Amino acid sequence: MKHAKELYTLLEGLQTRYGSSAFRAALKKMNRRRLNEHEREERKKIPWSKYRKHYDIQKGVCPLCNEVMPFLRGKIEIDHRDPNRKDFNSDRNLQLTHKECNRKKSSKSLYELSKETGKTIREILR
């Protein structure tokens, strides 16, 4: 626990020194690098036709909140169910969600999301 406190203090110092924006950008870059080191596919832009495909398969329902989604750019996003999968961009790993739901999910661990939604981790990743 002592090391975690030291690390936290060090990170706070770096954030102060370089500013919040640069600090967050560096953390994001490090996280992407970590994920890509495990032979995961690179993130790629998903064509709008895939949005339509997933919208139709899901019958317009967001799997994270179980509410109906409008089919509007800026209101929906493609979510990668499991960010660690090697076939990261495969249809099996993609689902369409509300933009807000996807952003909330990305800031939580699978355990936290499971606890909040009442779904098992397997259900979340399905």
N, C-alpha and C positions, 0 to 999 in steps of 0.2 A: 504494500500500500504506500510505503514511503516513496518508492520510485514513481508511482502514478502521480503523487503530489508534486514531485520535482519536475516531471514531464509537463504537467499542467502549468506550472509556473513558467517553465521554459517556453511553452507554446504561447502563453499570454504575452511574454516579452517579445516574441517574434511578431505577434499580431500588432502590438503597440509600435514596434520598430518599422514595420513595412506597411501598416494600414490594413483595415478589415477587408477591403476588396482584394488586394493582392494576396492576403493570407488565405481567404476563401478560395480564390482561383488556384493557388498552389495546392491546397488540400484536395480540391476536385481533380486536379491533374494527377496527383499522387494516387488517388483512389482509382482513377481510370487505368493508370499504369499497373497498379496492383491486380486489377481484374484482368487486364490483357496479358499479364505474365503467365496466367494459367491457361494459355492457348485458347482463350475465348475469342470469338469473332469480334472484329471491330464494330463499333456502333455505326449504323448507316441511316441515311434518310429513308423513311418509309413512304412509298408512293400513296397518294390519296385513294387509289383503287383498293389498297389493302385495308384502309380505314373502312371503306364501304363493305368489303367482304366480312370483316370482323363485326361490324355493326349489324349486318344481316344475320350472321351466325348467332350473335348474342341477343337478337331480337330487340336491339336498342337499349338493353339494360346494362348498366354499369355493374360489373361483378364485385366491386369493392363496397358499394353502398346499396346495391339492389334497387336503384331508382332509374327511371327512364332518362336517356340522354338525348339532347337535341343533336342532330347531325349537322353541326356547324363548326367551321374552322375556328380555332381559338377556344372552343368550349370542350373539345374532346382531345385525348392524346392516346397514342399507342404506349402501352405499359409492357415492359419486359418482366414477366412473372418472376423469373429467377435470374438475377444479374450475373450469376456465376456459371451458368450453363455454357458449355462449349459451343452449342448451336444457338447462340444468343439471339439471332435474328430470325430463327425458324418460326413458322406459323404456330407451332405447338407452344412456343414460349411467349407469344404475343397475345395481348388482349386490349380491347378498347375501353377506356375509362373516362370519366369526367376529368378535366384538367386538374381541378382542385383535389379530387380523390387521389390522383396519381402523385401530386406534389406532397400530400399528407403521407402517403405510403412510403415515398422515397426517403422520408426523414425518420422512419421508424424501422426497427428490426422486425424480422418475421415473427418473433416471439411477441413483441409489443402489439403488432398488428393482429395477431391471433387472439390475444387477450382482449383487445378493443372490440373486434368484430364478432367474437364468439365462434369463429371458424378455426378449424385445425390448420396447421401449417401446410399439410398435404392439400387441403381444400383451397387455400390461398394460391398455391403453386399450380393447381389444376387448371 
